[in-house]
Amino acid sequence: MAERADLKDYEVIHRFRILHDGWEMDNEGWVARNKKGKLVLLMTNHGALWDYGRDVSDLHKCLEEMKQSRKGILEALTFLTP
């Protein structure tokens, strides 16, 4: 279960953009080291930062959303590209 977090309490290792289907916010994620020295996933959710620990299930959902979006865009291009 995710816990609210403050980025100043972590050493950022990697920052990345998250594309959500239908979301206007919450598009940032980080791999960071917490105060105990463990690598964790941090993501924004409804404008707040959350520590997801090692639970990457939401990242897999984001990848699936991106695959479906890509598929739809490619299909649209087949109709519109001469």
N, C-alpha and C positions, 0 to 999 in steps of 0.2 A: 504494500500500500504506500502510495506517495505521501511525503510529508512536505509542508511548506519549508522553503529554504531561502537563504540570503546569499547571493553570489560572493560576497566578501568572505564567506566562511569556506570557500573552495579555491583550489588551484586549478584554473581552466587548462585543460590539455588540448581540447579541440572544440571549436564552435561550428555549428552547421545550421542551415536553414531547413525548416520543415514546411512542406506544402500540405495543407489540409483541404479537403473537399468541403467547400461552403464556409470556411472560417476566414474571418478578416484579420484576426489577431493570432497570437500564440504560434508564431512561426519560428521560434528559436529553440535550439537545443545545444547542450554542451556535454562533453565527456569531461569530468572533473575529478580531482582527488579531494576527498573529504578530510577532515581533521584527523581521522584514524588512519589515513594513508590508503584508503580503498578507492578504486575507480568506481564512479557512479554516473548515472544518466540524470541530467537536469533538463527540464523542459518548462516552458511557460504554459500556463493553463488558466484561462479566463483572467489574463493580465497579471497573474502572480507566478512566481518561480517555485517549482516543485522538484524535490529529490525523489527519483523513482528507484533509487538503489541500482540493482542489477536487472530489474524487470524491463526488458526491451520489447514486450508485446505490442506497445503502442507504435514503436518504430516499424514493426512488421506490418501493422495496419496502414501506416503512412505509405509504405512501399507499395502495398496493394492498391491504394487509392491512386498513386502516381501511375501505376501500370494501366489501370482502367482509363484514366484521363488520357494517357498517351495513345491507347488503342482508339479511343473516340476521336482524337485529333487526327490520327492517321487515316481513319475511315472518312472523316470530313474532307481531308485533302484529296482522297481518291475521287470524290464527287466534283470537287472544285478545280482540280488541276488538269489542264488540257493534255 
